Amino acid sequence: MCGIVGAIRSQHNVVDFLTDGLKRLEYRGYDSSGIAVQTENGLKRVRRVGRVALMEQACKEKGLTGHTGIGHTRWATHGGVTEPNAHPHISAGLISVVHNGIIENFENERTRLQADGYIFESQTDTEVIAHSVHQQYVKTGNLFAAVQTACQTFHGAFAIAVIANDRPNQMVVARMGCPLLIGLGEGETFIASDVSAVVAFTRQIMYLEDGDVALLSENGIDNLLDKNGKTPKRDVKTSQVSLASLELGPYTHFMQKEIHEQPKAIADTAEVFLNAGFIPENFGETPKGEPALAVFNDIHSIKILACGTSYYAGLTAKYWFEGIAKIRCDVEIASEYRYRKVIADPNELIITISQSGETLDTLEALKFAKSLGHKHSLSICNVMESALPRESELVLYTRAGAEIGVASTKAFTTQLVALFGLAVTLGKLRGTIDRNSETTYTEELRQLAGSIQHALNLEPQIASWASHFANKPSSLFLGRGIHYPIALEGALKLKEITYIHAEAYPAGELKHGPLALVDENMPVVVIAPNDSLLDKVKANMQEVEARGGELFVFTDLDSEYTATDNIHVIRTPRHVGVLSPILHTIPVQLLAYHVALAKGTDVDKPRNLAKSVTVE
């Protein structure tokens, strides 16, 4: 959830990198930030509550310079949002640590360390790391061994970077369950939670794996051991992340930018199916060299595990898997699945969905499924070299590009494209679709990006609705069938960035309780395309109108709605068939964005949230 950076730069001021890197990682947490730097006068630390810019200004005022340093931007877990709880944490003026993750046994470790005379200045779990490393370091004088030994006592997930005041040209990093990479340059070495932090300084990247501990210097990696104490081979790869994708350009917010990037992101993701067709080869092969075809032929059902927006992508895909491929599909919230008694089925395909590929609940749910005997797994992910694809048999990467805004937009719609492509692929293999149907699906997919652009052109109309929501305490979203998950996603977006309470229901459930909430202060958003359930949705809308509710309807050009004083209608250009859920996602994204503008909230950094949820 937090973001960490670090560097050893023989010829440059490390502070420049630390502050720039933390700004790029601020989407991972923005409760506080801080850096610790090896200066000519020893270890110096600057911490501030709030955004990285405040900490950066403090560094400038202090004239902080040095060649080795670590930094952190925090999403608070243990302990409130205060400067003493901000990272880096320092032990005895000697050891400085930044940490992403959660140390689950920190209370026991804290008690042990206090008994040994250590004084704690914060409420965080991270401070036990600093003191534990210090305890081992004073015994051995070896920073690498100290970190290695200390990590063996920690339970939970962590990525850490450690520097010692008496070793100005060394850094030790360790990973277990949280992302961490090393960037290699000329006379400089970088570490970060995400490639976006380092790509402006180097494109040569090595991804650490669980259990890795590395000793770094300005010349690169001096020592690297895996969880078994052996020296592993970790490939150095050239990052393809575009710097332009990490900049706002002409847009006011990253969310706005990413909403408008969806035609390209969808076209890029769909390209794999449009060029090669709906074939198993698009999903690669297993680590054992087994083709995807063999995996798909060995399954008779699907279970999707995901969280948040990705979970709603799974709910949408269920309709495609069961309707197109005629294969049973269950969808579960990953954080719940891993804590219940599960009936395992070796011939059930486990599909995990995650933008970052580092969502801890989803990753642990996959590991749990595999431990129960599930043989087959496939991940839908947007980030190359992330943990989830490495844990899966097969993978299909979406091509959304970097997504910085906390509220997911283009990652969601590209996930839907990938899942649709899988559904059609399985349908072909299972003989549930004929050539004509495949041709239709191909053409609908080909035209989708253009339809998305048409939906984006509706933005001025959607923006005009914002004032109807900005001062309301709650909102209701309705959909039926395959569009119900889009109603859920619309409600989530409104909650995330406007702080307006919003709920979503299948429209048919309205009369079973939620209708009691409807009054003039409860705007009701209805996703009502021209599909087989349209008449049913119209009847549900009449129930709302009869009770004085104000309706905001997203529908298609070829549907018959009459706008009135209490019924507002916006029409997408046409009904796009089975891909309609993707198209109707765009209006609810734009609605949430413009309501947030009307309310004056921080669109890209909503309170209490962060982008990559790498803690439980």
Residue pairs with C-beta under 8 A, 6 or more apart in sequence:
1 28
1 29
1 75
1 77
1 100
1 610
1 612
1 613
1 614
1 615
2 28
2 29
2 72
2 73
2 74
2 75
2 87
2 99
2 100
2 101
2 193
2 610
3 22
3 25
3 26
3 27
3 28
3 29
3 72
3 73
3 100
3 192
3 193
3 194
3 197
4 25
4 70
4 71
4 72
4 87
4 98
4 99
4 100
4 159
4 160
4 161
4 180
4 191
4 192
4 193
5 17
5 18
5 21
5 22
5 25
5 70
5 71
5 72
5 98
5 161
5 190
5 191
5 192
5 193
5 197
5 198
6 18
6 69
6 70
6 71
6 98
6 161
6 163
6 171
6 173
6 190
6 191
6 192
7 14
7 17
7 18
7 68
7 69
7 188
7 189
7 190
7 191
8 14
8 67
8 68
8 169
8 170
8 171
8 188
8 189
8 216
8 217
8 218
9 17
9 67
9 68
9 187
9 188
9 218
10 67
10 187
10 188
10 218
11 187
11 188
12 67
12 188
13 65
13 66
13 67
14 37
14 66
14 67
14 68
14 69
15 35
15 37
15 59
15 64
15 65
15 66
15 69
17 190
17 201
18 35
18 37
18 69
18 70
18 71
19 35
19 52
19 55
19 56
19 59
19 71
20 197
20 200
21 71
21 190
21 192
21 197
21 198
22 33
22 35
22 52
22 55
22 71
22 72
22 73
22 197
23 52
23 53
23 56
24 194
24 196
24 197
24 246
25 73
25 192
25 193
25 194
25 196
25 197
26 33
26 51
26 52
26 73
26 605
27 254
27 404
27 405
27 406
27 604
27 605
27 610
27 611
27 612
28 73
28 75
28 100
28 193
28 194
28 610
28 611
28 612
29 73
29 74
29 75
29 76
29 610
30 50
30 51
30 52
30 73
30 74
30 75
30 605
30 610
31 49
31 50
31 74
31 75
31 76
31 81
32 47
32 48
32 49
32 50
32 73
32 74
32 76
32 81
32 82
32 83
32 85
32 86
32 87
33 47
33 48
33 50
33 51
33 52
33 54
33 55
33 71
33 72
33 73
33 74
33 86
34 45
34 46
34 47
34 48
34 55
34 71
34 72
34 86
34 87
34 88
35 45
35 46
35 55
35 59
35 64
35 69
35 70
35 71
35 72
35 88
36 43
36 44
36 45
36 69
36 70
36 71
36 88
36 90
36 96
36 98
36 163
37 43
37 44
37 45
37 64
37 65
37 66
37 68
37 69
38 66
38 67
38 68
38 69
38 163
38 165
38 168
39 64
39 65
39 66
40 66
42 93
42 165
43 90
43 93
43 94
43 96
43 163
43 165
44 62
44 64
44 66
45 88
45 90
45 96
46 55
46 58
46 59
46 62
46 64
47 55
47 83
47 86
47 87
47 88
48 54
48 55
48 58
48 83
48 86
49 81
49 82
49 83
49 86
51 605
52 73
67 168
67 169
67 218
68 163
68 168
68 169
68 170
68 171
69 163
70 88
70 96
70 97
70 98
70 161
70 162
70 163
70 171
71 88
71 98
72 86
72 87
72 88
72 98
72 99
72 100
74 81
74 85
74 86
74 87
75 610
76 85
77 102
77 125
77 615
78 85
78 102
78 106
78 123
78 124
78 125
78 126
79 85
79 122
79 123
79 124
80 123
84 121
84 122
84 123
85 122
85 123
85 124
87 97
87 98
87 99
87 124
87 126
88 96
88 97
88 98
89 96
89 97
89 98
89 99
89 122
89 124
89 126
89 127
89 129
89 130
90 96
90 97
90 130
91 97
91 118
91 127
91 130
91 131
91 133
91 134
92 134
93 165
94 134
94 137
94 164
94 165
94 166
95 130
95 133
95 134
95 137
95 162
95 163
95 164
95 165
96 130
96 162
96 163
96 164
96 165
97 126
97 129
97 130
97 133
97 160
97 161
97 162
98 126
98 160
98 161
99 125
99 126
99 129
99 158
99 159
99 160
100 158
100 159
100 160
100 178
100 179
100 180
100 193
100 614
101 156
101 157
101 158
101 159
101 176
101 177
101 178
101 614
101 615
102 125
102 156
102 157
102 158
102 615
102 616
103 109
103 125
103 126
103 128
103 129
103 154
103 155
103 156
103 158
104 155
104 156
105 153
105 154
105 155
105 156
106 125
106 128
109 128
109 132
109 153
109 154
110 120
110 127
110 128
113 120
113 128
113 131
113 132
113 135
114 120
116 135
118 131
118 134
118 135
120 127
120 131
121 127
125 156
128 154
129 150
129 154
129 158
129 160
129 162
132 150
132 153
132 154
133 143
133 146
133 147
133 150
133 162
134 146
135 150
136 145
136 146
136 147
136 149
136 150
137 143
137 146
137 164
139 146
140 146
140 149
143 162
143 164
143 167
143 170
143 172
143 215
144 172
144 213
144 215
144 223
146 172
147 160
147 162
147 172
147 174
147 213
148 174
148 213
148 225
151 158
151 160
151 174
151 176
151 213
154 176
156 176
156 177
157 176
157 177
157 178
157 360
157 614
157 615
157 616
158 174
158 175
158 176
158 177
158 178
159 173
159 174
159 175
159 176
159 178
159 179
159 180
159 193
160 173
160 174
161 171
161 172
161 173
161 191
162 171
162 172
162 173
162 174
163 170
163 171
163 172
164 170
169 217
169 218
170 215
170 216
170 217
171 189
171 191
171 215
171 216
171 217
172 213
172 214
172 215
172 216
173 180
173 182
173 191
173 208
173 213
173 214
173 216
174 180
174 212
174 213
174 214
175 208
175 209
175 210
175 211
175 212
176 210
176 211
177 210
177 360
177 363
177 387
177 614
178 193
178 358
178 360
178 614
179 193
179 194
179 207
179 356
179 358
179 386
179 387
179 612
179 614
180 191
180 192
180 193
180 207
180 208
181 191
181 192
181 193
181 194
181 195
181 198
181 205
181 206
181 207
181 208
182 189
182 190
182 191
182 205
182 206
182 208
182 214
182 216
182 220
182 221
183 189
183 190
183 191
183 192
183 195
183 198
183 201
183 202
183 204
183 205
183 206
184 190
184 202
184 204
184 205
184 206
184 220
184 221
184 236
185 201
185 202
185 204
187 218
187 219
188 201
188 202
188 218
189 216
189 217
189 218
189 219
189 220
189 221
190 197
190 198
190 201
190 202
191 216
192 198
193 612
194 612
195 205
195 239
195 241
196 241
196 246
196 402
196 404
198 205
199 239
199 241
199 243
199 246
200 243
203 238
203 239
204 236
204 237
204 238
204 239
205 236
205 237
205 238
205 239
205 385
206 221
206 234
206 235
206 236
206 237
207 234
207 237
207 385
208 214
208 234
209 226
209 232
209 234
209 390
210 227
210 387
211 226
211 227
211 228
212 224
212 225
212 226
212 227
212 232
212 234
213 224
213 225
214 221
214 223
214 224
214 225
215 221
215 222
215 223
215 224
216 222
224 231
224 232
224 234
225 231
225 232
226 232
237 385
240 384
241 402
242 401
242 402
245 401
245 402
246 402
246 404
248 254
248 257
249 257
251 257
251 260
253 405
253 593
253 603
253 604
254 403
254 404
254 405
254 604
255 405
255 407
255 409
255 497
255 593
255 603
255 604
256 593
256 603
257 405
258 403
258 404
258 405
258 409
258 410
259 409
259 410
259 456
259 586
259 589
259 590
259 593
260 456
261 400
261 401
261 410
262 409
262 410
262 413
262 452
262 456
262 586
263 449
263 450
263 452
263 453
263 456
264 449
265 398
265 399
265 400
265 401
265 410
265 413
265 414
266 410
266 413
266 414
266 417
266 448
266 449
266 452
266 582
267 448
267 449
268 399
268 400
268 401
268 414
269 398
269 399
269 400
269 414
269 417
269 418
270 417
270 421
270 445
270 446
270 448
270 449
271 399
272 282
272 396
272 421
273 282
273 421
273 424
273 442
273 445
274 442
274 445
274 446
276 282
277 442
278 421
278 424
278 425
278 427
278 428
278 438
278 441
278 442
279 425
279 428
280 291
280 292
280 293
280 295
280 296
280 425
280 429
281 291
281 292
281 293
282 292
282 396
282 421
282 425
283 292
283 378
283 394
283 395
283 396
283 422
283 425
284 292
284 394
284 395
284 396
285 291
285 292
285 394
286 292
286 295
286 393
286 394
287 393
290 393
292 394
293 429
295 349
295 376
295 378
295 393
295 394
296 349
296 425
296 426
296 429
297 429
298 347
298 375
298 376
299 327
299 347
299 348
299 349
299 376
300 327
300 328
300 347
300 348
301 327
301 328
301 329
301 330
301 345
301 347
301 348
301 349
302 321
302 327
302 328
302 329
302 330
302 348
302 349
302 351
303 329
303 330
303 331
303 332
303 348
303 349
303 350
303 351
303 369
304 314
304 317
304 318
304 329
304 330
304 331
304 332
304 351
304 352
304 353
305 314
305 332
305 333
305 334
305 337
305 350
305 351
305 352
305 353
305 362
305 365
305 366
305 369
306 313
306 314
306 331
306 333
306 334
306 352
306 353
306 354
306 362
307 333
307 334
307 335
307 354
307 359
307 361
307 362
307 613
308 408
308 492
308 613
309 355
309 408
309 411
309 412
309 489
309 492
310 353
310 354
310 355
310 359
310 362
310 408
310 411
310 412
310 415
311 331
311 333
311 334
311 353
312 412
312 485
312 486
312 488
312 489
312 492
313 353
313 380
313 412
313 415
313 416
313 419
313 485
314 331
314 351
314 353
314 419
315 331
315 484
315 485
315 488
316 416
316 419
316 482
316 485
316 486
316 581
317 329
317 331
317 351
317 416
317 419
317 420
317 422
317 423
318 329
318 330
318 331
319 481
319 482
320 419
320 420
320 423
320 424
320 482
320 578
321 327
321 328
321 329
321 422
321 423
321 426
322 328
322 329
323 578
324 423
324 424
324 426
324 427
324 432
324 433
324 441
324 578
325 423
325 424
325 426
325 427
325 430
325 432
326 427
326 430
326 432
327 426
327 430
332 365
334 352
334 359
334 361
334 362
334 364
334 365
335 361
335 365
335 616
337 365
337 368
337 369
338 361
338 364
338 365
338 368
342 368
342 369
342 372
344 369
344 372
344 373
344 374
345 374
346 373
346 374
346 375
346 376
347 375
347 376
348 374
348 376
349 376
349 377
349 378
350 366
350 369
350 370
350 374
350 376
350 377
350 378
351 377
351 378
351 379
351 380
351 419
351 422
352 362
352 363
352 365
352 366
352 377
352 378
352 379
352 380
352 388
352 392
353 362
353 379
353 380
353 381
353 415
353 419
354 362
354 363
354 379
354 380
354 381
354 382
354 386
354 388
355 381
355 382
355 383
355 400
355 403
355 408
355 411
355 415
355 612
356 381
356 382
356 383
356 386
356 611
356 612
356 614
357 379
357 381
357 382
357 383
357 386
357 387
357 388
357 389
358 383
358 386
358 387
358 388
358 612
358 614
359 388
359 612
359 613
359 614
360 613
360 614
360 615
360 616
361 613
361 616
362 388
363 387
363 388
363 391
364 616
366 377
366 379
366 388
366 391
366 392
367 391
369 377
370 377
370 391
376 393
376 394
377 391
377 392
377 393
377 394
378 392
378 393
378 394
378 395
378 396
378 422
379 388
379 389
379 391
379 392
379 394
379 395
379 396
380 395
380 396
380 398
380 415
380 418
380 419
381 388
381 389
381 395
381 396
381 397
381 398
382 397
382 398
382 399
382 400
382 403
382 411
382 414
382 415
384 397
389 395
389 397
396 418
396 421
396 422
398 411
398 414
398 415
398 417
398 418
399 414
400 410
400 411
400 414
401 410
403 409
403 410
403 411
403 611
404 604
404 611
405 603
405 604
405 611
406 496
406 497
406 604
406 605
406 606
406 609
406 610
406 611
407 493
407 496
407 497
407 592
407 603
407 606
409 589
412 489
412 585
413 452
413 582
413 585
413 586
416 581
416 582
416 585
417 445
417 448
417 582
420 441
420 445
420 578
420 579
420 582
421 445
424 433
424 438
424 441
427 433
427 437
428 438
433 441
440 577
441 578
444 576
444 577
444 578
444 579
445 579
447 576
448 576
448 579
448 582
448 583
451 572
451 573
451 574
451 576
451 579
451 583
452 582
452 583
452 586
454 572
454 573
455 572
455 573
455 583
455 586
455 587
456 586
456 590
458 570
458 572
458 587
458 590
459 590
459 594
461 570
462 570
462 587
462 590
462 591
462 594
463 590
463 594
465 552
465 568
465 570
465 591
465 594
466 591
466 594
466 595
466 597
466 598
467 598
468 523
468 550
468 552
468 568
469 475
469 494
469 498
469 500
469 523
469 591
469 595
469 598
470 498
470 595
470 598
470 599
472 500
472 521
472 522
472 523
473 500
473 501
473 521
474 500
474 501
474 502
474 503
474 517
474 521
474 522
475 491
475 494
475 500
475 501
475 502
475 503
475 522
475 523
475 524
475 525
476 502
476 503
476 504
476 505
476 514
476 517
476 518
476 522
476 523
476 524
476 525
477 487
477 488
477 490
477 491
477 494
477 502
477 503
477 504
477 505
477 524
477 525
477 526
477 527
477 588
478 487
478 504
478 505
478 506
478 507
478 510
478 524
478 525
478 526
478 527
478 537
478 540
479 485
479 486
479 487
479 488
479 504
479 506
479 507
479 526
479 527
479 528
479 537
480 506
480 507
480 508
480 533
480 536
480 537
480 540
481 531
481 532
481 533
482 531
482 580
482 581
483 527
483 528
483 529
483 531
483 580
483 581
483 584
484 504
484 505
484 506
484 507
485 581
486 527
486 581
486 584
486 585
486 588
487 504
487 505
487 506
487 525
487 527
487 588
488 504
489 585
489 588
490 502
490 504
490 525
490 527
490 585
490 588
490 589
490 591
490 592
491 502
491 503
491 504
492 502
492 504
493 588
493 589
493 591
493 592
494 500
494 502
494 588
494 591
494 592
494 595
495 501
495 502
496 592
496 606
496 609
497 592
497 593
497 596
497 601
497 603
497 606
498 592
498 595
498 596
498 599
498 601
499 599
499 601
499 606
499 607
500 595
500 599
503 514
505 514
507 526
507 536
507 537
507 540
507 541
508 536
508 540
510 540
510 543
510 544
511 540
511 543
515 543
515 544
515 547
518 524
518 544
518 547
518 548
518 549
519 547
519 548
519 549
520 548
520 549
520 550
522 549
522 550
523 549
523 550
523 551
523 552
524 544
524 549
524 550
524 551
524 552
525 552
525 553
525 554
525 588
525 591
526 537
526 540
526 541
526 551
526 552
526 553
526 554
527 554
527 584
527 588
528 534
528 537
528 538
528 541
528 553
528 554
528 555
528 559
528 561
529 554
529 555
529 556
529 559
529 572
529 575
529 580
529 584
530 555
530 556
530 558
530 559
530 575
531 575
531 580
534 559
541 551
541 553
541 567
544 551
545 551
545 566
545 567
548 566
549 566
550 566
550 568
551 566
551 567
551 568
552 568
552 570
552 591
553 561
553 567
553 568
553 569
553 570
554 570
554 572
554 584
554 587
554 588
555 561
555 569
555 570
555 571
555 572
556 571
556 572
556 573
556 574
556 575
556 580
557 571
557 572
557 573
557 574
557 575
558 574
558 575
559 571
559 575
561 567
561 569
561 571
562 569
563 569
570 587
572 583
572 584
572 587
576 582
576 583
593 603
596 603
597 603
601 607
